[in-house]
Structures are given as structure tokens and as C-alpha cells.
Amino acid sequence: MNINAFNNLSYGVYIITTWDEERPTGCTANCAMQIPFEDRPDDYICPICKQPKSVFKKQ
């Protein structure tokens, strides 16, 4: 987990975006958290892009 990532966030409303095939999509959020990749369950589905854990690569 990168604890320093939280130092760059201020309190407020965030706009989270991604691409859904050929169009931009997004949502608003008033909080953010970081979950280590290995702690996510195998059946994890990204709430933003709806992709399973298996399509992501650990960095």
C-alpha cells in the first residue's frame, strides 16, 4: 500500500473516470481508499469499469 498517495488527496468531492469501450464514464465520490491488490478477493469486480480482478496486473 502506498501511504503517500493519501497525502495528495484533500477533503472534498472527487470525480472518478474511466473508459467504457469508446466513451468516457465516471462517478462522483466524497471519499477514497486504497486496498492492496493481493487483499482483494478472487471474485473482485471493479466498481468503476466492471472488470474482474483477473484483467488487472499487480504493479
mmCIF file as gemmi writes it, N, C-alpha and C atoms, coordinates in Angstrom:
data_model
loop_
_atom_site.group_PDB
_atom_site.id
_atom_site.type_symbol
_atom_site.label_atom_id
_atom_site.label_alt_id
_atom_site.label_comp_id
_atom_site.label_asym_id
_atom_site.label_entity_id
_atom_site.label_seq_id
_atom_site.pdbx_PDB_ins_code
_atom_site.Cartn_x
_atom_site.Cartn_y
_atom_site.Cartn_z
_atom_site.occupancy
_atom_site.B_iso_or_equiv
_atom_site.pdbx_formal_charge
_atom_site.auth_seq_id
_atom_site.auth_asym_id
_atom_site.pdbx_PDB_model_num
ATOM 1 N N . MET Axp A 1 ? 0.835 -1.167 0 1 0 ? 1 A 1
ATOM 2 C CA . MET Axp A 1 ? 0 0 0 1 0 ? 1 A 1
ATOM 3 C C . MET Axp A 1 ? 0.885 1.237 0 1 0 ? 1 A 1
ATOM 4 N N . ASN Axp A 2 ? 0.523 2.198 -0.827 1 0 ? 2 A 1
ATOM 5 C CA . ASN Axp A 2 ? 1.281 3.439 -0.907 1 0 ? 2 A 1
ATOM 6 C C . ASN Axp A 2 ? 0.615 4.485 -0.011 1 0 ? 2 A 1
ATOM 7 N N . ILE Axp A 3 ? 1.079 4.605 1.214 1 0 ? 3 A 1
ATOM 8 C CA . ILE Axp A 3 ? 0.514 5.555 2.176 1 0 ? 3 A 1
ATOM 9 C C . ILE Axp A 3 ? 0.66 6.989 1.683 1 0 ? 3 A 1
ATOM 10 N N . ASN Axp A 4 ? 1.73 7.295 0.966 1 0 ? 4 A 1
ATOM 11 C CA . ASN Axp A 4 ? 1.958 8.654 0.482 1 0 ? 4 A 1
ATOM 12 C C . ASN Axp A 4 ? 0.904 9.111 -0.514 1 0 ? 4 A 1
ATOM 13 N N . ALA Axp A 5 ? 0.212 8.19 -1.152 1 0 ? 5 A 1
ATOM 14 C CA . ALA Axp A 5 ? -0.834 8.577 -2.102 1 0 ? 5 A 1
ATOM 15 C C . ALA Axp A 5 ? -1.931 9.379 -1.418 1 0 ? 5 A 1
ATOM 16 N N . PHE Axp A 6 ? -2.198 9.081 -0.154 1 0 ? 6 A 1
ATOM 17 C CA . PHE Axp A 6 ? -3.234 9.807 0.565 1 0 ? 6 A 1
ATOM 18 C C . PHE Axp A 6 ? -2.827 11.249 0.874 1 0 ? 6 A 1
ATOM 19 N N . ASN Axp A 7 ? -1.555 11.542 0.901 1 0 ? 7 A 1
ATOM 20 C CA . ASN Axp A 7 ? -1.105 12.909 1.167 1 0 ? 7 A 1
ATOM 21 C C . ASN Axp A 7 ? -1.498 13.869 0.055 1 0 ? 7 A 1
ATOM 22 N N . ASN Axp A 8 ? -1.763 13.353 -1.129 1 0 ? 8 A 1
ATOM 23 C CA . ASN Axp A 8 ? -2.13 14.191 -2.262 1 0 ? 8 A 1
ATOM 24 C C . ASN Axp A 8 ? -3.627 14.418 -2.369 1 0 ? 8 A 1
ATOM 25 N N . LEU Axp A 9 ? -4.411 13.786 -1.505 1 0 ? 9 A 1
ATOM 26 C CA . LEU Axp A 9 ? -5.858 13.946 -1.54 1 0 ? 9 A 1
ATOM 27 C C . LEU Axp A 9 ? -6.292 14.949 -0.482 1 0 ? 9 A 1
ATOM 28 N N . SER Axp A 10 ? -7.159 15.837 -0.865 1 0 ? 10 A 1
ATOM 29 C CA . SER Axp A 10 ? -7.75 16.748 0.108 1 0 ? 10 A 1
ATOM 30 C C . SER Axp A 10 ? -9.214 16.361 0.275 1 0 ? 10 A 1
ATOM 31 N N . TYR Axp A 11 ? -9.82 16.825 1.347 1 0 ? 11 A 1
ATOM 32 C CA . TYR Axp A 11 ? -11.223 16.517 1.572 1 0 ? 11 A 1
ATOM 33 C C . TYR Axp A 11 ? -12.058 17.225 0.525 1 0 ? 11 A 1
ATOM 34 N N . GLY Axp A 12 ? -13.07 16.553 0.012 1 0 ? 12 A 1
ATOM 35 C CA . GLY Axp A 12 ? -13.952 17.168 -0.961 1 0 ? 12 A 1
ATOM 36 C C . GLY Axp A 12 ? -14.648 16.123 -1.795 1 0 ? 12 A 1
ATOM 37 N N . VAL Axp A 13 ? -15.078 16.527 -2.956 1 0 ? 13 A 1
ATOM 38 C CA . VAL Axp A 13 ? -15.769 15.642 -3.884 1 0 ? 13 A 1
ATOM 39 C C . VAL Axp A 13 ? -14.802 15.301 -5.001 1 0 ? 13 A 1
ATOM 40 N N . TYR Axp A 14 ? -14.742 14.02 -5.338 1 0 ? 14 A 1
ATOM 41 C CA . TYR Axp A 14 ? -13.84 13.539 -6.377 1 0 ? 14 A 1
ATOM 42 C C . TYR Axp A 14 ? -14.638 13.066 -7.581 1 0 ? 14 A 1
ATOM 43 N N . ILE Axp A 15 ? -14.092 13.249 -8.749 1 0 ? 15 A 1
ATOM 44 C CA . ILE Axp A 15 ? -14.674 12.716 -9.979 1 0 ? 15 A 1
ATOM 45 C C . ILE Axp A 15 ? -13.755 11.596 -10.444 1 0 ? 15 A 1
ATOM 46 N N . ILE Axp A 16 ? -14.295 10.392 -10.511 1 0 ? 16 A 1
ATOM 47 C CA . ILE Axp A 16 ? -13.526 9.208 -10.912 1 0 ? 16 A 1
ATOM 48 C C . ILE Axp A 16 ? -13.983 8.825 -12.309 1 0 ? 16 A 1
ATOM 49 N N . THR Axp A 17 ? -13.034 8.696 -13.231 1 0 ? 17 A 1
ATOM 50 C CA . THR Axp A 17 ? -13.406 8.42 -14.619 1 0 ? 17 A 1
ATOM 51 C C . THR Axp A 17 ? -12.656 7.217 -15.165 1 0 ? 17 A 1
ATOM 52 N N . THR Axp A 18 ? -13.213 6.658 -16.215 1 0 ? 18 A 1
ATOM 53 C CA . THR Axp A 18 ? -12.607 5.563 -16.95 1 0 ? 18 A 1
ATOM 54 C C . THR Axp A 18 ? -13.247 5.529 -18.338 1 0 ? 18 A 1
ATOM 55 N N . TRP Axp A 19 ? -12.828 4.605 -19.166 1 0 ? 19 A 1
ATOM 56 C CA . TRP Axp A 19 ? -13.415 4.449 -20.494 1 0 ? 19 A 1
ATOM 57 C C . TRP Axp A 19 ? -14.244 3.184 -20.543 1 0 ? 19 A 1
ATOM 58 N N . ASP Axp A 20 ? -15.439 3.263 -21.109 1 0 ? 20 A 1
ATOM 59 C CA . ASP Axp A 20 ? -16.325 2.124 -21.323 1 0 ? 20 A 1
ATOM 60 C C . ASP Axp A 20 ? -16.361 1.891 -22.827 1 0 ? 20 A 1
ATOM 61 N N . GLU Axp A 21 ? -15.475 1.035 -23.289 1 0 ? 21 A 1
ATOM 62 C CA . GLU Axp A 21 ? -15.261 0.793 -24.715 1 0 ? 21 A 1
ATOM 63 C C . GLU Axp A 21 ? -14.842 2.091 -25.393 1 0 ? 21 A 1
ATOM 64 N N . GLU Axp A 22 ? -15.769 2.827 -26.013 1 0 ? 22 A 1
ATOM 65 C CA . GLU Axp A 22 ? -15.378 4.025 -26.748 1 0 ? 22 A 1
ATOM 66 C C . GLU Axp A 22 ? -15.926 5.316 -26.158 1 0 ? 22 A 1
ATOM 67 N N . ARG Axp A 23 ? -16.433 5.277 -24.942 1 0 ? 23 A 1
ATOM 68 C CA . ARG Axp A 23 ? -16.987 6.505 -24.362 1 0 ? 23 A 1
ATOM 69 C C . ARG Axp A 23 ? -16.497 6.682 -22.931 1 0 ? 23 A 1
ATOM 70 N N . PRO Axp A 24 ? -16.322 7.918 -22.521 1 0 ? 24 A 1
ATOM 71 C CA . PRO Axp A 24 ? -15.906 8.151 -21.14 1 0 ? 24 A 1
ATOM 72 C C . PRO Axp A 24 ? -17.08 7.95 -20.187 1 0 ? 24 A 1
ATOM 73 N N . THR Axp A 25 ? -16.799 7.387 -19.025 1 0 ? 25 A 1
ATOM 74 C CA . THR Axp A 25 ? -17.804 7.226 -17.979 1 0 ? 25 A 1
ATOM 75 C C . THR Axp A 25 ? -17.183 7.67 -16.666 1 0 ? 25 A 1
ATOM 76 N N . GLY Axp A 26 ? -18.009 7.881 -15.673 1 0 ? 26 A 1
ATOM 77 C CA . GLY Axp A 26 ? -17.462 8.289 -14.394 1 0 ? 26 A 1
ATOM 78 C C . GLY Axp A 26 ? -18.511 8.365 -13.313 1 0 ? 26 A 1
ATOM 79 N N . CYS Axp A 27 ? -18.064 8.728 -12.135 1 0 ? 27 A 1
ATOM 80 C CA . CYS Axp A 27 ? -18.956 8.904 -10.995 1 0 ? 27 A 1
ATOM 81 C C . CYS Axp A 27 ? -18.311 9.902 -10.044 1 0 ? 27 A 1
ATOM 82 N N . THR Axp A 28 ? -19.079 10.365 -9.099 1 0 ? 28 A 1
ATOM 83 C CA . THR Axp A 28 ? -18.544 11.251 -8.075 1 0 ? 28 A 1
ATOM 84 C C . THR Axp A 28 ? -18.452 10.493 -6.758 1 0 ? 28 A 1
ATOM 85 N N . ALA Axp A 29 ? -17.495 10.857 -5.944 1 0 ? 29 A 1
ATOM 86 C CA . ALA Axp A 29 ? -17.306 10.219 -4.637 1 0 ? 29 A 1
ATOM 87 C C . ALA Axp A 29 ? -16.825 11.268 -3.653 1 0 ? 29 A 1
ATOM 88 N N . ASN Axp A 30 ? -17.148 11.071 -2.383 1 0 ? 30 A 1
ATOM 89 C CA . ASN Axp A 30 ? -16.665 12.013 -1.375 1 0 ? 30 A 1
ATOM 90 C C . ASN Axp A 30 ? -15.634 11.373 -0.451 1 0 ? 30 A 1
ATOM 91 N N . CYS Axp A 31 ? -15.161 10.188 -0.813 1 0 ? 31 A 1
ATOM 92 C CA . CYS Axp A 31 ? -14.101 9.538 -0.046 1 0 ? 31 A 1
ATOM 93 C C . CYS Axp A 31 ? -13.305 8.633 -0.983 1 0 ? 31 A 1
ATOM 94 N N . ALA Axp A 32 ? -12.106 8.264 -0.571 1 0 ? 32 A 1
ATOM 95 C CA . ALA Axp A 32 ? -11.26 7.384 -1.359 1 0 ? 32 A 1
ATOM 96 C C . ALA Axp A 32 ? -10.477 6.493 -0.411 1 0 ? 32 A 1
ATOM 97 N N . MET Axp A 33 ? -10.172 5.281 -0.86 1 0 ? 33 A 1
ATOM 98 C CA . MET Axp A 33 ? -9.353 4.371 -0.069 1 0 ? 33 A 1
ATOM 99 C C . MET Axp A 33 ? -8.528 3.507 -1.002 1 0 ? 33 A 1
ATOM 100 N N . GLN Axp A 34 ? -7.477 2.955 -0.469 1 0 ? 34 A 1
ATOM 101 C CA . GLN Axp A 34 ? -6.581 2.121 -1.257 1 0 ? 34 A 1
ATOM 102 C C . GLN Axp A 34 ? -6.555 0.736 -0.624 1 0 ? 34 A 1
ATOM 103 N N . ILE Axp A 35 ? -6.859 -0.277 -1.431 1 0 ? 35 A 1
ATOM 104 C CA . ILE Axp A 35 ? -6.849 -1.662 -0.954 1 0 ? 35 A 1
ATOM 105 C C . ILE Axp A 35 ? -5.729 -2.391 -1.685 1 0 ? 35 A 1
ATOM 106 N N . PRO Axp A 36 ? -4.802 -3.01 -0.963 1 0 ? 36 A 1
ATOM 107 C CA . PRO Axp A 36 ? -3.723 -3.745 -1.625 1 0 ? 36 A 1
ATOM 108 C C . PRO Axp A 36 ? -4.278 -4.801 -2.589 1 0 ? 36 A 1
ATOM 109 N N . PHE Axp A 37 ? -3.655 -4.922 -3.74 1 0 ? 37 A 1
ATOM 110 C CA . PHE Axp A 37 ? -4.129 -5.84 -4.779 1 0 ? 37 A 1
ATOM 111 C C . PHE Axp A 37 ? -4.31 -7.254 -4.252 1 0 ? 37 A 1
ATOM 112 N N . GLU Axp A 38 ? -3.333 -7.744 -3.493 1 0 ? 38 A 1
ATOM 113 C CA . GLU Axp A 38 ? -3.39 -9.128 -3.031 1 0 ? 38 A 1
ATOM 114 C C . GLU Axp A 38 ? -4.491 -9.359 -1.995 1 0 ? 38 A 1
ATOM 115 N N . ASP Axp A 39 ? -5.007 -8.3 -1.375 1 0 ? 39 A 1
ATOM 116 C CA . ASP Axp A 39 ? -6.081 -8.437 -0.393 1 0 ? 39 A 1
ATOM 117 C C . ASP Axp A 39 ? -7.469 -8.461 -1.019 1 0 ? 39 A 1
ATOM 118 N N . ARG Axp A 40 ? -7.555 -8.178 -2.294 1 0 ? 40 A 1
ATOM 119 C CA . ARG Axp A 40 ? -8.855 -8.228 -2.959 1 0 ? 40 A 1
ATOM 120 C C . ARG Axp A 40 ? -9.221 -9.68 -3.232 1 0 ? 40 A 1
ATOM 121 N N . PRO Axp A 41 ? -10.484 -10.063 -3.033 1 0 ? 41 A 1
ATOM 122 C CA . PRO Axp A 41 ? -10.871 -11.455 -3.276 1 0 ? 41 A 1
ATOM 123 C C . PRO Axp A 41 ? -10.776 -11.805 -4.757 1 0 ? 41 A 1
ATOM 124 N N . ASP Axp A 42 ? -10.68 -13.084 -5.065 1 0 ? 42 A 1
ATOM 125 C CA . ASP Axp A 42 ? -10.557 -13.524 -6.458 1 0 ? 42 A 1
ATOM 126 C C . ASP Axp A 42 ? -11.773 -13.135 -7.297 1 0 ? 42 A 1
ATOM 127 N N . ASP Axp A 43 ? -12.939 -13.012 -6.669 1 0 ? 43 A 1
ATOM 128 C CA . ASP Axp A 43 ? -14.141 -12.639 -7.425 1 0 ? 43 A 1
ATOM 129 C C . ASP Axp A 43 ? -14.39 -11.126 -7.42 1 0 ? 43 A 1
ATOM 130 N N . TYR Axp A 44 ? -13.339 -10.341 -7.112 1 0 ? 44 A 1
ATOM 131 C CA . TYR Axp A 44 ? -13.436 -8.89 -7.09 1 0 ? 44 A 1
ATOM 132 C C . TYR Axp A 44 ? -13.828 -8.358 -8.463 1 0 ? 44 A 1
ATOM 133 N N . ILE Axp A 45 ? -14.767 -7.421 -8.491 1 0 ? 45 A 1
ATOM 134 C CA . ILE Axp A 45 ? -15.171 -6.724 -9.712 1 0 ? 45 A 1
ATOM 135 C C . ILE Axp A 45 ? -14.975 -5.227 -9.453 1 0 ? 45 A 1
ATOM 136 N N . CYS Axp A 46 ? -14.258 -4.554 -10.34 1 0 ? 46 A 1
ATOM 137 C CA . CYS Axp A 46 ? -14.033 -3.123 -10.201 1 0 ? 46 A 1
ATOM 138 C C . CYS Axp A 46 ? -15.374 -2.386 -10.294 1 0 ? 46 A 1
ATOM 139 N N . PRO Axp A 47 ? -15.703 -1.553 -9.309 1 0 ? 47 A 1
ATOM 140 C CA . PRO Axp A 47 ? -16.986 -0.85 -9.343 1 0 ? 47 A 1
ATOM 141 C C . PRO Axp A 47 ? -17.062 0.229 -10.42 1 0 ? 47 A 1
ATOM 142 N N . ILE Axp A 48 ? -15.931 0.642 -10.948 1 0 ? 48 A 1
ATOM 143 C CA . ILE Axp A 48 ? -15.922 1.692 -11.966 1 0 ? 48 A 1
ATOM 144 C C . ILE Axp A 48 ? -16.036 1.104 -13.376 1 0 ? 48 A 1
ATOM 145 N N . CYS Axp A 49 ? -15.144 0.161 -13.715 1 0 ? 49 A 1
ATOM 146 C CA . CYS Axp A 49 ? -15.112 -0.365 -15.086 1 0 ? 49 A 1
ATOM 147 C C . CYS Axp A 49 ? -15.764 -1.738 -15.22 1 0 ? 49 A 1
ATOM 148 N N . LYS Axp A 50 ? -16.197 -2.331 -14.105 1 0 ? 50 A 1
ATOM 149 C CA . LYS Axp A 50 ? -16.904 -3.615 -14.087 1 0 ? 50 A 1
ATOM 150 C C . LYS Axp A 50 ? -16.055 -4.781 -14.582 1 0 ? 50 A 1
ATOM 151 N N . GLN Axp A 51 ? -14.741 -4.663 -14.492 1 0 ? 51 A 1
ATOM 152 C CA . GLN Axp A 51 ? -13.835 -5.727 -14.924 1 0 ? 51 A 1
ATOM 153 C C . GLN Axp A 51 ? -13.414 -6.577 -13.727 1 0 ? 51 A 1
ATOM 154 N N . PRO Axp A 52 ? -13.2 -7.892 -13.938 1 0 ? 52 A 1
ATOM 155 C CA . PRO Axp A 52 ? -12.765 -8.765 -12.846 1 0 ? 52 A 1
ATOM 156 C C . PRO Axp A 52 ? -11.296 -8.55 -12.499 1 0 ? 52 A 1
ATOM 157 N N . LYS Axp A 53 ? -10.91 -9.009 -11.324 1 0 ? 53 A 1
ATOM 158 C CA . LYS Axp A 53 ? -9.529 -8.876 -10.844 1 0 ? 53 A 1
ATOM 159 C C . LYS Axp A 53 ? -8.529 -9.471 -11.841 1 0 ? 53 A 1
ATOM 160 N N . SER Axp A 54 ? -8.931 -10.519 -12.552 1 0 ? 54 A 1
ATOM 161 C CA . SER Axp A 54 ? -8.017 -11.223 -13.457 1 0 ? 54 A 1
ATOM 162 C C . SER Axp A 54 ? -7.506 -10.366 -14.611 1 0 ? 54 A 1
ATOM 163 N N . VAL Axp A 55 ? -8.172 -9.259 -14.953 1 0 ? 55 A 1
ATOM 164 C CA . VAL Axp A 55 ? -7.698 -8.421 -16.059 1 0 ? 55 A 1
ATOM 165 C C . VAL Axp A 55 ? -6.67 -7.388 -15.611 1 0 ? 55 A 1
ATOM 166 N N . PHE Axp A 56 ? -6.489 -7.216 -14.295 1 0 ? 56 A 1
ATOM 167 C CA . PHE Axp A 56 ? -5.553 -6.231 -13.775 1 0 ? 56 A 1
ATOM 168 C C . PHE Axp A 56 ? -4.201 -6.884 -13.502 1 0 ? 56 A 1
ATOM 169 N N . LYS Axp A 57 ? -3.155 -6.086 -13.608 1 0 ? 57 A 1
ATOM 170 C CA . LYS Axp A 57 ? -1.797 -6.556 -13.313 1 0 ? 57 A 1
ATOM 171 C C . LYS Axp A 57 ? -1.293 -5.854 -12.074 1 0 ? 57 A 1
ATOM 172 N N . LYS Axp A 58 ? -0.695 -6.598 -11.184 1 0 ? 58 A 1
ATOM 173 C CA . LYS Axp A 58 ? -0.119 -6.006 -9.977 1 0 ? 58 A 1
ATOM 174 C C . LYS Axp A 58 ? 1.095 -5.189 -10.373 1 0 ? 58 A 1
ATOM 175 N N . GLN Axp A 59 ? 1.187 -3.965 -9.863 1 0 ? 59 A 1
ATOM 176 C CA . GLN Axp A 59 ? 2.326 -3.1 -10.195 1 0 ? 59 A 1
ATOM 177 C C . GLN Axp A 59 ? 3.291 -3.041 -9.053 1 0 ? 59 A 1
